[in-house]
Amino acid sequence: MPSQEQRAISEGINMEKYRLKIKELPEAKKEIDRLKSENKKIVFTNGCFDILHIGHARYLYAAKELGDCLIVAVNSDRSVNSIKGPGRPVMNQAERTELLAALQCVDMVVIFDEDNPLQVIRYLMPDILAKGGDWKEEDIIGNDVVKAAGGEVHRIPFVNGASTSDIIKKIS
């Protein structure tokens, strides 16, 4: 019996098309510059996205609603380990980026290796910076850079009880 992927290929469905959303930073910058030249609003967010959950889904969907193109910057495995500590990430960066790229509301995914996204924000210069409502606006990294360039910062409501740490605790 053929696998789901074999059936999809025989029916002309490219199951890996969403992987094209995963970009290296220079490629992402080029695409963002093109979109901006068409007056498209670029929304940027970032995070570890270690175990994708309902809070992530609601947050990313809401972020996409703020503009035309949602770019998600994902902490590298090294970065997640540095921020979250031993045992993290649970899922590697290839799996995390692929899951995010498969989401319809996500237009582009990049990986960054620093512990915070400031360099990426400066490089890509989005129109809108989105972060979860659990962050105070003044603590959102890059908020000053985006505002100084005439952009906006939006805090998206946090879904209580929906966190990777909570999921890990339930499993343990």
N, C-alpha and C positions, 0 to 999 in steps of 0.2 A: 504494500500500500504506500503511495507517495506521501511524503511529509507535507505539512502545510506550506512550507517554503517552496517545495517542488511544484505543488499545485499552483501557487501564486505565480511562479515563473512561467509555467506552461500557459497560464491565463493572461500573461503579459503584465502582471502586477510587479512593480519593483519594490520589494520589501525593504530595500536599503536606501530608498530615496531620501528619507528623513535624515540620514547620516550626513547629507550634504549641508545641513544646517551647522554642523560642527566645523568651526573655522580656526585657523591660526590667526593671531592678532593682526598682522599686516593685511591679510585677506579680509578680515572683518572691518578694518578701518577703511579699506577701499570701497567695500559695499556700503558702509554707513555714509561715507562722503557722497557716493552716488545717490543714495536715498535722500540725503539732505538737499542735494541739488534739485531734487524733485519736490522740495518742500514737505517731505515726510518727517514726522516727529519720531525721534529715536528714544525709546525707553530703555533704561539700563537697571539691572538689579544684579545682585551677587549673593553667593552663599555656598555652603558645603553641600547641601542637598544629599546628605549621606543615605538616608532611607526615605524615599519619596512617600509623602503622606497627604492627607486631605488638606492640611494647613498649607502645604506647598501648592497644591492644585488651585485652591481658592486664591491664594496670594498671587500666583503667576497669572491666572486669568484676569484678576483685577488690575495687575500691572499692565497687561496687554491693552486693556481698555483705555489706558491713559494716552496712548499714541498709536502710531502706525506699525512700528517695528519693535519687538521686544528682544533685547539681547541679554542673555544670562551668562554672567561670568562665574565660573565654578572654581572653587579652591582646589588646587592639585592635592594629590595624596599627601605629599610632604607638608603642605600648608595645613591641611586638616589635622594631621597628626600633631603638628606644632601647636595649633589652637585648642584642639579637643583632648589631646593626650593619648596615652597608650590604648591600643585596641581600636582606634579610629584612624581612618574611616572604616566602616563596615563594608562598604562597596567601593571598589576602585574607581579611579577617575574616568576610565573608559566606559564603565557601566553607568556611572552617574550622568555623564554627558550624553550618552546614547538615550537613556530614559528621558532626559529633559528634551532632547531634540525630537523625540517621538511625540511630544505634546503639541497639539495643534496651535495653542496660543504662543508657543515659543518660536521665534523666527531665526534666532542665531544663538549658538553656544560657543563660548571660548573658555579656555582653562588658563588660570594664572597661578604662579608659584609663590608669590609674596604672601605674607600673613594678612595683608589687607589690600583692597582693590584700588587704592589711590592712584598708582601709576597707570593702571588700565583705564580708569575714569579720565585721567588727564590726556591719555593717548586717544581714546575713542570720542571724548567730549560729547556725551549724550545730551539731548534736550531736556530729558526728564530722568531724575534719579528716584527710584522706588525702593522702599525698604519696609520691613514689617513694623507694625504699630508698637511692638515691644521696644523699639529704638526711639529715643528722644531725638528730635530733628537735629539738635546741635551735636549729637554724638554720631550721626550718620557720616561715615567717612566719605569725603568728596563733596559734601553738601556745599561747602564754601566755593569750591572750584566750579561746580555746575551753576550756582547762583550768580557768581561773578561773570560768567559767560552769558547771562540772561536766561538761564534755564530754571527749572522748577524741581522741588523736592517734594515727594508725596510719601506719607506714611500710610500703609495699608493695614486695616484691622487685623489683629492677631487672633488666631483661633485657639482659644484656651484648651489645654489638654492635648493639643496636636503637636508633638515634637518628637524628633528622633530619639532624644534622651529618654522620653517617656516610653517609647516603643521598646527601646533596649531594656529598660527596667522591667517592663511586662514580660519580655521574653526570658530574662535571666531568672 
